[in-house]
Amino acid sequence: MASGALERIRTEVLDLTEAERAELAHGLIASLDEPGESGVEDAWDHEILRRISLIDSGQAKLLDREEFRLKMRTRYMNQQ
């Protein structure tokens, strides 16, 4: 059962804009995560920049949504 404080906060949060609620939700979920390993965030930042570079240079093969959906469906059906 929710406490009075929780109900009060929930009511106030629902009065926020969608963007404000999304930002709050993101922060709350992040607060539940365990502390990350040292260097993991930097490694992901580096990987993201590497992938963007591949896309910008034309070296990456991109899939449109429909092609991706069909590939995933095929992969899923083959695992059955």
C-alpha positions as CSV (number, residue, x, y, z in Angstrom):
1,M,0.0,0.0,0.0
2,A,1.3,3.4,-0.9
3,S,2.2,5.9,1.8
4,G,0.6,9.4,1.9
5,A,3.9,10.9,0.8
6,L,4.1,8.6,-2.2
7,E,0.5,9.4,-3.2
8,R,1.2,13.1,-2.9
9,I,4.3,12.8,-5.0
10,R,2.5,10.7,-7.6
11,T,-0.2,13.4,-7.9
12,E,2.3,16.1,-8.3
13,V,4.4,14.2,-10.8
14,L,1.3,13.6,-13.0
15,D,0.9,17.3,-13.3
16,L,4.3,17.6,-14.9
17,T,4.7,17.8,-18.7
18,E,5.5,14.6,-20.6
19,A,9.1,15.7,-21.1
20,E,9.5,16.5,-17.4
21,R,8.0,13.1,-16.4
22,A,10.3,11.4,-18.8
23,E,13.4,13.2,-17.4
24,L,12.3,12.3,-13.8
25,A,11.6,8.6,-14.8
26,H,15.1,8.4,-16.4
27,G,16.7,9.8,-13.3
28,L,14.8,7.5,-11.0
29,I,15.6,4.4,-13.0
30,A,19.3,5.4,-13.2
31,S,19.3,5.7,-9.4
32,L,18.3,2.1,-9.2
33,D,21.2,0.9,-11.3
34,E,24.3,-0.4,-9.7
35,P,27.3,1.8,-9.9
36,G,29.0,1.2,-13.3
37,E,32.4,-0.3,-13.8
38,S,35.2,2.2,-14.2
39,G,35.6,3.2,-17.8
40,V,32.4,1.5,-19.2
41,E,30.7,4.8,-19.9
42,D,33.8,6.1,-21.7
43,A,34.1,2.9,-23.7
44,W,30.4,3.3,-24.8
45,D,31.0,6.9,-25.8
46,H,34.0,5.9,-27.8
47,E,32.0,3.1,-29.5
48,I,29.1,5.4,-30.3
49,L,31.4,7.9,-31.9
50,R,33.1,5.1,-33.9
51,R,29.8,3.9,-35.2
52,I,28.7,7.5,-36.1
53,S,31.9,7.9,-38.0
54,L,31.3,4.7,-40.0
55,I,27.8,5.9,-40.9
56,D,29.0,9.4,-41.9
57,S,31.8,7.9,-44.1
58,G,29.4,5.5,-45.8
59,Q,31.3,2.4,-44.5
60,A,28.3,1.1,-42.4
61,K,25.5,-0.9,-44.0
62,L,22.3,0.5,-42.8
63,L,19.0,-1.4,-42.7
64,D,15.6,0.2,-43.1
65,R,12.9,-0.7,-40.5
66,E,11.2,-3.3,-42.7
67,E,14.4,-5.1,-43.6
68,F,15.4,-5.1,-39.9
69,R,12.0,-6.5,-38.9
70,L,12.2,-9.3,-41.5
71,K,15.7,-10.2,-40.4
72,M,14.7,-10.4,-36.7
73,R,11.5,-12.4,-37.5
74,T,13.6,-14.9,-39.6
75,R,16.2,-15.2,-36.8
76,Y,13.5,-15.7,-34.2
77,M,11.7,-18.3,-36.3
78,N,14.9,-20.2,-36.9
79,Q,15.4,-20.5,-33.1
80,Q,12.1,-22.1,-32.5
